[in-house]
Amino acid sequence: MRTITTNCPGCCIACGLYLLEFSTPELPAGELKLSLAHRKLAPMNEGKLCKFGMHLPAFYAREPLPTLVDGQETTQDEAIREAKARLERLKPDEIAFVAIPSAVTNEELLSFVSGATACGSTNRCFGFEQFLNAIPEDARSALTNGLPFFEIEAASKIVLFLLDPYVHYPLLARRILKARQRGAQVIDIAFAHNRRGIANETVLIDPLDPGSIQKLRDTVANSLIISEVTPYTSLVVISLVLRLAAETASQLFLLKPFANSTGALLLDSSGAEQRRDLFEILDRIENGSIKGLYLLETDLSAVVFHAAAVKQTLSQLDVLIEQNAFRTPQSELAHVTLQSEPFYRKRGTILTIEGRLLELGGESTNGLRILEQLGSNRAFAEVHAEVKHALGLGTAEPTEFEIVAPRVEAVVNVAPLPHREPEKPEALGDEHYVLWYKTNPFFWAGIRDKGFVELSPTALQALGLFVGDALIVGDAAEKTGFKVAAVPEKLIVSEDPLVVHEHVPWRELRESGTVRKVIVKRA
């Protein structure tokens, strides 16, 4: 049996835990099973794990991605040579590089950027480019850097903005409850009441009216506002929240759903001309201006939860290269696949939302070697030194108990903050409802955890539903169950990504975000 000290890739908290590799008599030679043990000394989570963290042995038991060229097994060296040759046949502006940073180390991120630079590509995406390109420099630290959790516990007034910590970031709830026990006022700004009662007060806003955010100045004044930013977060909403925080002398803490989001944001120092929004890349693939795509540890159908539409778009590529530990729905389309190691076996570092540099407990650098053979052919030690230099650490090797990337608070000039007038809310017809996704680690991993949506008793009657019935939400390809809950009359709440088959313009999908106007009917 081998014990590995590692971290959960489920979200930006990156909880610490132990994974135990062991063999059993019934397993084929070389195959191992995993079990999990809690790690009480981990400062991020103090031994606690959410449901996704407890699910990790099953998460890592997925089918591995083989190394293939045009569907035929080959050696890693041959596959890398073929990948390079196919990329070289394309013009630099015809190639895109996408890495959603959930299972990618800092060292791999830097190497990935080097590989893109070597190809001359200016189409690079880590999932948050629309915000980096739009937010002025003096406000960007709210996006790039988080806060140590002890600052949450010490806060006197906390505002949860469209964030249910029990669902979105379960390990965060403990910190908020500690603050409340110490006398903090907790205000929940939401579309529906949180039945778990984490807040002293709830302020309900209209999910179809972003302009209602502007009316919250007195509510949020002099507070710590905790919210979330994802690839689907509306730029209109994030600009309103930034402005609200700046105008009310409040601190803004934006969580992100991917384990190494902070590392990706801080290590990619390229200008706006080299960054592309994920949905912009998909649009460019569709119009033919991007012909080659390199996917690093990224399941696009999990992040962009429209599997058939993703497949249809990617099928137009001349070159699709996938580097991953596990098979994804895109693997069957890939011209070259390169097998990397699972996250828990990687050697390298990640940067948490608190600013802690965590050293993963694995020993393998295979994923990094693949990337380096595409680019600069550096050794791990050289790339690791570059990571520390980029983060301003010099030769220091900090421990997980240190905050090495603190936020440097700046006075934000409200005038240049992005400002778009929110559109007036549309009236909902009798058949229309508002679908609100409550995202969580299962959601971004493409795993259906609940199997039902929540709706109001009034909606139950209007839709003519009975026990045992199922729903079709929007153009979902799958039926889903339902649960009656205390939510507004026209609101449908889902913690699962609903599989959608119809194609919609990618930019339109991003603008609708995790709040969508849909038709709901009895299946």
VEXDREN-2710 file (C-alpha; in Angstrom, 1 decimal):
% VEXDREN-2710
k/r/px/py/pz
1/MET/0.0/0.0/0.0
2/ARG/1.2/3.5/-0.9
3/THR/-0.1/6.7/0.8
4/ILE/-0.1/9.9/-1.3
5/THR/-0.6/13.3/0.3
6/THR/-2.7/15.2/-2.3
7/ASN/-5.4/17.7/-2.9
8/CYS/-8.9/17.6/-4.3
9/PRO/-9.3/19.1/-7.8
10/GLY/-13.0/19.8/-7.3
11/CYS/-12.8/23.6/-6.7
12/CYS/-10.4/26.4/-5.8
13/ILE/-10.2/25.5/-2.1
14/ALA/-8.2/22.4/-3.1
15/CYS/-8.8/20.5/0.2
16/GLY/-6.0/18.3/1.5
17/LEU/-6.4/14.6/1.9
18/TYR/-4.7/11.2/1.6
19/LEU/-5.2/8.7/-1.2
20/LEU/-4.1/5.1/-0.6
21/GLU/-3.1/3.0/-3.6
22/PHE/-3.3/-0.8/-3.1
23/SER/-3.6/-4.0/-5.0
24/THR/-6.0/-6.9/-4.4
25/PRO/-5.8/-10.5/-5.6
26/GLU/-8.6/-10.1/-8.0
27/LEU/-7.0/-7.2/-9.9
28/PRO/-4.8/-7.7/-13.0
29/ALA/-1.1/-7.2/-12.5
30/GLY/-0.2/-3.6/-12.3
31/GLU/-3.7/-2.3/-11.6
32/LEU/-4.4/-0.5/-8.3
33/LYS/-7.4/0.5/-6.3
34/LEU/-7.8/3.8/-4.4
35/SER/-9.2/4.5/-1.0
36/LEU/-9.4/7.8/0.9
37/ALA/-8.3/9.0/4.3
38/HIS/-8.8/12.4/5.9
39/ARG/-5.9/14.7/6.6
40/LYS/-6.6/16.9/9.7
41/LEU/-3.5/19.0/9.3
42/ALA/-4.4/20.4/5.9
43/PRO/-5.0/24.2/6.6
44/MET/-7.5/24.6/3.8
45/ASN/-10.1/22.2/5.1
46/GLU/-8.8/20.9/8.5
47/GLY/-9.6/17.3/7.5
48/LYS/-13.2/17.9/6.4
49/LEU/-14.3/16.9/2.8
50/CYS/-17.4/17.6/0.9
51/LYS/-19.4/15.0/-1.0
52/PHE/-17.3/15.4/-4.1
53/GLY/-14.1/15.0/-2.2
54/MET/-15.4/11.7/-0.7
55/HIS/-16.2/10.7/-4.3
56/LEU/-12.6/11.0/-5.5
57/PRO/-11.7/7.2/-5.6
58/ALA/-14.6/6.8/-8.1
59/PHE/-13.6/10.0/-9.9
60/TYR/-10.2/8.6/-10.5
61/ALA/-11.5/5.2/-11.6
62/ARG/-12.6/6.5/-15.0
63/GLU/-11.4/5.0/-18.3
64/PRO/-7.8/6.2/-19.0
65/LEU/-7.1/8.0/-22.3
66/PRO/-4.8/5.9/-24.5
67/THR/-2.1/7.4/-26.7
68/LEU/-3.4/7.3/-30.3
69/VAL/-2.8/8.8/-33.7
70/ASP/-5.9/8.6/-35.9
71/GLY/-7.3/5.9/-33.6
72/GLN/-4.3/3.7/-33.7
73/GLU/-2.2/3.0/-30.6
74/THR/1.3/4.3/-30.8
75/THR/4.2/5.4/-28.6
76/GLN/4.2/8.7/-26.7
77/ASP/7.2/10.0/-28.7
78/GLU/5.5/9.2/-32.0
79/ALA/2.3/10.8/-31.0
80/ILE/4.1/14.0/-29.9
81/ARG/6.0/14.1/-33.2
82/GLU/2.7/13.8/-35.1
83/ALA/1.0/16.4/-32.9
84/LYS/3.8/18.9/-33.7
85/ALA/3.8/18.1/-37.4
86/ARG/0.1/18.7/-37.7
87/LEU/0.2/21.9/-35.8
88/GLU/3.1/23.2/-38.0
89/ARG/0.9/22.7/-41.1
90/LEU/-1.5/25.4/-39.7
91/LYS/-1.0/29.1/-39.6
92/PRO/-0.4/30.4/-36.0
93/ASP/-3.7/32.2/-35.8
94/GLU/-5.5/29.1/-36.9
95/ILE/-4.5/27.2/-33.6
96/ALA/-6.1/27.6/-30.2
97/PHE/-4.9/26.2/-26.8
98/VAL/-7.5/25.6/-24.1
99/ALA/-6.7/24.4/-20.5
100/ILE/-9.5/24.6/-17.9
101/PRO/-7.3/24.6/-14.7
102/SER/-8.9/22.0/-12.6
103/ALA/-6.3/19.3/-12.9
104/VAL/-3.3/21.3/-14.3
105/THR/-0.2/22.2/-12.2
106/ASN/1.4/25.6/-12.3
107/GLU/4.4/24.1/-14.1
108/GLU/2.1/22.6/-16.7
109/LEU/0.4/25.9/-17.2
110/LEU/3.7/27.7/-17.8
111/SER/4.8/25.0/-20.2
112/PHE/1.4/25.1/-22.0
113/VAL/1.9/28.9/-22.5
114/SER/5.4/28.2/-23.9
115/GLY/4.0/25.6/-26.3
116/ALA/1.4/28.1/-27.6
117/THR/4.1/30.7/-27.9
118/ALA/6.3/28.3/-29.8
119/CYS/3.4/27.8/-32.3
120/GLY/2.9/31.5/-32.6
121/SER/-0.7/31.1/-31.4
122/THR/-2.5/34.1/-29.9
123/ASN/-5.6/32.1/-29.1
124/ARG/-5.2/31.0/-25.5
125/CYS/-7.9/30.3/-22.9
126/PHE/-8.0/29.3/-19.2
127/GLY/-11.7/30.0/-18.8
128/PHE/-11.8/33.6/-17.5
129/GLU/-10.5/35.7/-20.4
130/GLN/-13.6/37.7/-20.9
131/PHE/-13.1/39.3/-17.5
132/LEU/-9.4/39.8/-17.8
133/ASN/-9.9/41.6/-21.1
134/ALA/-12.6/43.8/-19.8
135/ILE/-11.7/44.7/-16.2
136/PRO/-9.3/47.6/-15.6
137/GLU/-5.9/46.8/-14.0
138/ASP/-6.7/48.4/-10.6
139/ALA/-9.8/46.2/-10.2
140/ARG/-8.3/43.0/-11.5
141/SER/-6.9/41.8/-8.1
142/ALA/-10.5/41.1/-7.0
143/LEU/-10.6/38.6/-9.9
144/THR/-7.1/37.1/-9.7
145/ASN/-6.5/36.9/-6.0
146/GLY/-8.7/35.6/-3.2
147/LEU/-8.5/36.1/0.5
148/PRO/-7.3/33.8/3.4
149/PHE/-10.3/32.1/5.0
150/PHE/-9.3/33.6/8.4
151/GLU/-10.4/37.0/7.0
152/ILE/-13.9/35.5/6.4
153/GLU/-14.0/34.3/10.0
154/ALA/-13.0/37.7/11.3
155/ALA/-15.5/39.7/9.2
156/SER/-18.2/41.7/10.9
157/LYS/-20.6/41.7/8.0
158/ILE/-20.8/39.1/5.2
159/VAL/-22.9/39.4/2.1
160/LEU/-23.4/36.1/0.1
161/PHE/-24.2/37.3/-3.4
162/LEU/-26.0/34.5/-5.4
163/LEU/-23.9/32.0/-3.5
164/ASP/-25.2/29.0/-1.5
165/PRO/-22.0/27.9/0.2
166/TYR/-23.6/24.5/1.2
167/VAL/-23.9/23.8/-2.6
168/HIS/-21.3/25.9/-4.4
169/TYR/-18.4/25.5/-2.0
170/PRO/-19.4/23.3/1.0
171/LEU/-16.2/23.8/2.9
172/LEU/-16.7/27.5/2.9
173/ALA/-19.9/27.2/5.0
174/ARG/-17.9/26.3/8.1
175/ARG/-15.9/29.6/7.8
176/ILE/-19.1/31.6/7.5
177/LEU/-20.7/29.9/10.5
178/LYS/-17.6/30.6/12.6
179/ALA/-17.9/34.3/11.7
180/ARG/-21.6/34.3/12.6
181/GLN/-20.8/32.6/16.0
182/ARG/-18.4/35.5/16.6
183/GLY/-21.2/38.0/16.0
184/ALA/-21.0/38.7/12.2
185/GLN/-24.1/39.7/10.4
186/VAL/-24.7/37.4/7.4
187/ILE/-26.9/38.6/4.5
188/ASP/-28.0/36.3/1.7
189/ILE/-28.8/38.0/-1.6
190/ALA/-30.5/35.4/-3.7
191/PHE/-33.3/34.4/-6.0
192/ALA/-34.8/32.0/-3.4
193/HIS/-34.5/31.6/0.4
194/ASN/-31.7/29.2/1.6
195/ARG/-33.6/26.7/3.6
196/ARG/-30.4/25.9/5.6
197/GLY/-30.6/29.2/7.4
198/ILE/-27.0/30.3/7.1
199/ALA/-27.9/34.0/6.9
200/ASN/-29.5/36.4/9.4
201/GLU/-31.4/38.0/6.6
202/THR/-32.3/37.2/3.0
203/VAL/-32.8/39.8/0.3
204/LEU/-34.5/38.4/-2.8
205/ILE/-33.8/39.8/-6.3
206/ASP/-35.3/39.2/-9.7
207/PRO/-33.3/36.6/-11.7
208/LEU/-34.3/38.3/-15.0
209/ASP/-33.4/41.8/-13.8
210/PRO/-29.7/42.4/-13.3
211/GLY/-30.5/46.1/-12.7
212/SER/-32.0/45.2/-9.3
213/ILE/-28.4/44.7/-8.2
214/GLN/-27.9/48.5/-8.3
215/LYS/-30.5/49.0/-5.6
216/LEU/-28.5/47.1/-3.0
217/ARG/-26.0/49.8/-1.9
218/ASP/-27.3/50.2/1.6
219/THR/-27.6/46.5/2.1
220/VAL/-24.0/45.7/1.2
221/ALA/-22.3/48.8/2.6
222/ASN/-19.0/48.1/4.4
223/SER/-19.2/44.4/4.0
224/LEU/-17.3/41.4/2.7
225/ILE/-19.1/40.4/-0.4
226/ILE/-18.6/36.7/-1.3
227/SER/-19.6/35.6/-4.8
228/GLU/-18.4/33.4/-7.6
229/VAL/-17.1/33.9/-11.1
230/THR/-17.2/31.1/-13.7
231/PRO/-16.9/30.9/-17.5
232/TYR/-20.7/31.5/-17.5
233/THR/-20.8/34.6/-15.3
234/SER/-22.3/37.5/-17.1
235/LEU/-20.0/40.4/-17.6
236/VAL/-22.9/42.7/-16.9
237/VAL/-23.4/41.1/-13.4
238/ILE/-19.7/41.0/-12.5
239/SER/-19.3/44.7/-13.5
240/LEU/-22.3/45.7/-11.4
241/VAL/-20.9/43.8/-8.4
242/LEU/-17.5/45.3/-8.9
243/ARG/-19.0/48.8/-9.0
244/LEU/-21.2/48.0/-6.0
245/ALA/-18.2/46.9/-3.9
246/ALA/-16.2/50.0/-5.0
247/GLU/-19.0/52.4/-4.2
248/THR/-19.9/51.0/-0.8
249/ALA/-16.3/50.6/0.6
250/SER/-16.8/46.8/0.6
251/GLN/-14.3/44.0/-0.1
252/LEU/-15.1/41.5/-2.9
253/PHE/-14.1/37.9/-2.6
254/LEU/-14.8/36.0/-5.9
255/LEU/-14.5/32.2/-5.7
256/LYS/-13.8/30.1/-8.8
257/PRO/-14.8/26.6/-9.6
258/PHE/-11.4/25.1/-10.7
259/ALA/-8.6/24.0/-8.4
260/ASN/-5.8/26.0/-10.0
261/SER/-7.8/29.0/-11.3
262/THR/-5.7/31.4/-9.2
263/GLY/-2.5/30.0/-10.6
264/ALA/-3.7/30.3/-14.2
265/LEU/-4.8/33.9/-13.7
266/LEU/-1.5/35.0/-12.0
267/LEU/0.9/33.0/-14.3
268/ASP/-0.6/34.1/-17.6
269/SER/0.9/37.5/-18.0
270/SER/0.1/37.8/-21.7
271/GLY/-1.8/40.8/-23.0
272/ALA/-5.4/40.9/-24.1
273/GLU/-4.4/40.3/-27.7
274/GLN/-3.2/36.8/-26.8
275/ARG/-6.3/35.8/-24.7
276/ARG/-9.5/34.5/-26.1
277/ASP/-12.8/33.8/-24.4
278/LEU/-13.8/30.1/-24.5
279/PHE/-17.1/30.9/-26.3
280/GLU/-15.2/33.1/-28.8
281/ILE/-12.9/30.2/-29.6
282/LEU/-15.9/27.9/-30.2
283/ASP/-17.4/30.6/-32.5
284/ARG/-14.1/30.8/-34.4
285/ILE/-14.0/27.1/-34.9
286/GLU/-17.5/27.2/-36.3
287/ASN/-16.7/30.0/-38.8
288/GLY/-13.5/28.2/-39.8
289/SER/-10.9/30.8/-38.6
290/ILE/-9.6/28.3/-36.0
291/LYS/-8.7/24.9/-37.5
292/GLY/-6.6/23.4/-34.8
293/LEU/-7.3/22.9/-31.1
294/TYR/-5.0/21.6/-28.2
295/LEU/-7.1/20.6/-25.2
296/LEU/-5.1/20.1/-21.9
297/GLU/-6.9/18.2/-19.1
298/THR/-10.2/19.7/-20.3
299/ASP/-13.5/18.0/-20.9
300/LEU/-15.3/20.7/-22.9
301/SER/-18.7/19.0/-22.7
302/ALA/-18.5/19.2/-18.9
303/VAL/-17.5/22.9/-18.8
304/VAL/-19.8/23.8/-21.8
305/PHE/-22.7/21.5/-20.8
306/HIS/-24.1/21.0/-24.3
307/ALA/-22.4/17.8/-25.3
308/ALA/-23.9/17.3/-28.8
309/ALA/-23.3/20.9/-29.8
310/VAL/-19.7/20.7/-28.5
311/LYS/-19.2/17.6/-30.6
312/GLN/-20.7/19.2/-33.7
313/THR/-18.4/22.2/-33.4
314/LEU/-15.2/20.2/-32.7
315/SER/-15.9/17.9/-35.6
316/GLN/-15.2/20.8/-37.9
317/LEU/-11.5/21.0/-36.8
318/ASP/-8.7/19.9/-39.1
319/VAL/-6.5/19.1/-36.0
320/LEU/-7.8/18.2/-32.6
321/ILE/-5.1/17.2/-30.0
322/GLU/-6.2/16.0/-26.5
323/GLN/-3.9/15.6/-23.6
324/ASN/-5.6/14.1/-20.6
325/ALA/-5.5/11.3/-18.0
326/PHE/-9.0/10.1/-18.9
327/ARG/-11.2/9.7/-21.9
328/THR/-13.8/12.4/-22.6
329/PRO/-16.6/12.7/-25.1
330/GLN/-14.2/14.6/-27.3
331/SER/-11.7/11.7/-27.4
332/GLU/-13.4/9.9/-30.3
333/LEU/-13.0/13.1/-32.4
334/ALA/-9.3/13.7/-31.5
335/HIS/-6.7/13.1/-34.2
336/VAL/-4.0/12.7/-31.6
337/THR/-4.5/11.8/-28.0
338/LEU/-1.7/11.9/-25.4
339/GLN/-2.1/10.1/-22.1
340/SER/-1.0/12.1/-19.0
341/GLU/-1.2/11.1/-15.4
342/PRO/-4.1/11.6/-13.0
343/PHE/-3.9/14.7/-10.9
344/TYR/-3.0/12.9/-7.6
345/ARG/0.1/11.4/-9.3
346/LYS/1.5/14.7/-10.6
347/ARG/4.6/16.3/-9.3
348/GLY/4.1/20.1/-9.2
349/THR/2.3/22.9/-7.5
350/ILE/-1.1/24.7/-7.6
351/LEU/-2.2/28.0/-6.1
352/THR/-5.4/28.0/-4.1
353/ILE/-7.9/30.8/-3.8
354/GLU/-6.4/31.8/-0.4
355/GLY/-3.0/32.2/-2.1
356/ARG/-1.4/29.1/-0.7
357/LEU/1.2/27.4/-2.9
358/LEU/0.5/23.6/-2.5
359/GLU/3.0/21.0/-3.5
360/LEU/1.2/17.9/-4.9
361/GLY/2.3/14.6/-3.5
362/GLY/2.8/12.8/-6.8
363/GLU/6.1/11.9/-8.5
364/SER/5.2/11.8/-12.2
365/THR/6.1/14.6/-14.6
366/ASN/4.8/12.9/-17.7
367/GLY/2.2/15.5/-18.5
368/LEU/4.9/18.3/-18.2
369/ARG/7.3/16.3/-20.4
370/ILE/4.7/16.0/-23.2
371/LEU/4.2/19.8/-23.1
372/GLU/7.9/20.5/-23.0
373/GLN/8.6/18.3/-26.0
374/LEU/6.1/20.5/-27.9
375/GLY/7.9/23.7/-26.7
376/SER/11.2/24.3/-24.9
377/ASN/12.4/20.9/-23.7
378/ARG/13.1/22.2/-20.2
379/ALA/13.4/19.9/-17.1
380/PHE/10.9/20.1/-14.2
381/ALA/13.3/22.0/-11.9
382/GLU/13.7/24.8/-14.5
383/VAL/10.0/25.2/-15.0
384/HIS/9.4/25.1/-11.3
385/ALA/11.9/27.8/-10.8
386/GLU/10.1/29.9/-13.4
387/VAL/6.8/29.4/-11.5
388/LYS/8.4/30.7/-8.2
389/HIS/10.0/33.6/-10.1
390/ALA/6.7/34.6/-11.7
391/LEU/5.0/34.5/-8.3
392/GLY/7.8/36.6/-6.7
393/LEU/9.1/33.9/-4.5
394/GLY/12.7/33.8/-5.6
395/THR/14.4/30.6/-4.3
396/ALA/12.0/30.1/-1.4
397/GLU/10.0/26.9/-1.1
398/PRO/7.0/27.9/1.0
399/THR/4.8/25.5/2.9
400/GLU/1.1/25.1/2.6
401/PHE/0.7/27.1/5.9
402/GLU/1.9/30.3/4.2
403/ILE/-0.1/32.8/2.1
404/VAL/2.4/33.5/-0.7
405/ALA/0.0/35.3/-3.1
406/PRO/-1.9/37.9/-0.9
407/ARG/-4.2/40.3/-2.5
408/VAL/-2.8/43.8/-2.7
409/GLU/-5.8/46.0/-2.1
410/ALA/-6.1/49.0/-4.3
411/VAL/-8.5/51.9/-4.4
412/VAL/-10.7/51.1/-7.4
413/ASN/-11.6/54.0/-9.7
414/VAL/-15.3/53.5/-10.3
415/ALA/-15.4/55.6/-13.5
416/PRO/-13.4/53.2/-15.8
417/LEU/-15.1/50.0/-14.5
418/PRO/-17.0/48.2/-17.3
419/HIS/-20.5/49.5/-17.3
420/ARG/-23.3/48.1/-19.5
421/GLU/-26.9/49.0/-18.9
422/PRO/-28.8/45.8/-17.9
423/GLU/-31.5/44.9/-20.4
424/LYS/-35.0/45.4/-19.1
425/PRO/-36.5/42.1/-17.9
426/GLU/-38.7/40.3/-20.4
427/ALA/-42.2/39.3/-19.3
428/LEU/-42.6/35.5/-18.8
429/GLY/-45.3/33.8/-20.7
430/ASP/-47.4/31.0/-19.0
431/GLU/-45.1/28.3/-20.4
432/HIS/-41.9/30.1/-19.6
433/TYR/-39.8/29.7/-16.5
434/VAL/-36.4/30.8/-15.3
435/LEU/-33.8/28.1/-14.9
436/TRP/-31.1/28.9/-12.3
437/TYR/-28.1/26.6/-12.1
438/LYS/-26.5/26.1/-8.7
439/THR/-23.1/25.0/-9.7
440/ASN/-20.9/22.7/-7.6
441/PRO/-17.9/20.4/-8.1
442/PHE/-20.0/17.6/-9.5
443/PHE/-21.5/20.1/-12.0
444/TRP/-18.1/21.1/-13.5
445/ALA/-17.0/17.5/-13.6
446/GLY/-20.0/16.6/-15.8
447/ILE/-21.5/14.3/-13.2
448/ARG/-25.2/14.3/-12.4
449/ASP/-25.5/14.1/-8.7
450/LYS/-29.1/15.0/-7.9
451/GLY/-31.2/13.8/-10.8
452/PHE/-34.0/16.4/-10.1
453/VAL/-34.8/20.1/-10.2
454/GLU/-36.6/22.2/-7.6
455/LEU/-39.8/24.0/-8.3
456/SER/-42.6/25.8/-6.5
457/PRO/-46.0/24.3/-5.5
458/THR/-47.6/26.8/-7.9
459/ALA/-45.5/25.5/-10.7
460/LEU/-46.4/21.9/-9.8
461/GLN/-50.1/22.7/-10.3
462/ALA/-49.5/24.8/-13.4
463/LEU/-47.5/22.0/-15.1
464/GLY/-50.0/19.3/-14.0
465/LEU/-47.4/17.2/-12.2
466/PHE/-48.0/14.2/-10.1
467/VAL/-45.7/12.0/-8.0
468/GLY/-43.5/9.9/-10.3
469/ASP/-43.8/12.3/-13.2
470/ALA/-40.7/13.8/-14.9
471/LEU/-40.0/17.1/-16.6
472/ILE/-38.3/18.3/-19.8
473/VAL/-36.6/21.6/-19.1
474/GLY/-35.9/23.8/-22.2
475/ASP/-34.5/21.6/-25.0
476/ALA/-33.0/19.0/-22.6
477/ALA/-32.4/15.7/-24.2
478/GLU/-33.0/13.9/-20.9
479/LYS/-36.0/13.8/-18.6
480/THR/-35.4/14.9/-15.1
481/GLY/-37.2/14.4/-11.8
482/PHE/-38.5/17.2/-9.6
483/LYS/-38.8/18.2/-6.0
484/VAL/-41.2/20.7/-4.6
485/ALA/-39.4/23.5/-2.6
486/ALA/-39.9/27.0/-1.3
487/VAL/-38.7/28.8/-4.5
488/PRO/-40.4/31.6/-6.4
489/GLU/-43.3/30.7/-8.6
490/LYS/-41.5/30.9/-11.9
491/LEU/-38.1/29.7/-10.8
492/ILE/-36.6/26.2/-11.6
493/VAL/-33.4/25.4/-9.7
494/SER/-31.0/22.7/-10.8
495/GLU/-27.7/21.5/-9.3
496/ASP/-27.1/19.2/-12.3
497/PRO/-26.1/20.3/-15.8
498/LEU/-29.0/19.4/-18.0
499/VAL/-28.0/17.6/-21.2
500/VAL/-29.0/19.9/-24.1
501/HIS/-29.1/18.7/-27.7
502/GLU/-30.1/21.8/-29.7
503/HIS/-27.3/24.1/-30.9
504/VAL/-27.4/27.7/-30.0
505/PRO/-24.9/30.5/-30.8
506/TRP/-22.0/30.1/-28.3
507/ARG/-21.9/33.8/-27.5
508/GLU/-25.6/33.8/-26.8
509/LEU/-25.2/30.8/-24.5
510/ARG/-22.5/32.7/-22.5
511/GLU/-24.7/35.8/-22.2
512/SER/-27.6/33.7/-20.8
513/GLY/-25.1/32.2/-18.3
514/THR/-26.4/30.0/-15.4
515/VAL/-29.7/31.9/-15.5
516/ARG/-31.8/31.1/-18.5
517/LYS/-35.3/31.6/-19.7
518/VAL/-36.7/28.2/-20.7
519/ILE/-39.9/26.4/-21.4
520/VAL/-40.7/23.7/-18.9
521/LYS/-43.2/20.9/-19.6
522/ARG/-44.3/17.6/-18.3
523/ALA/-42.4/14.7/-19.9
END
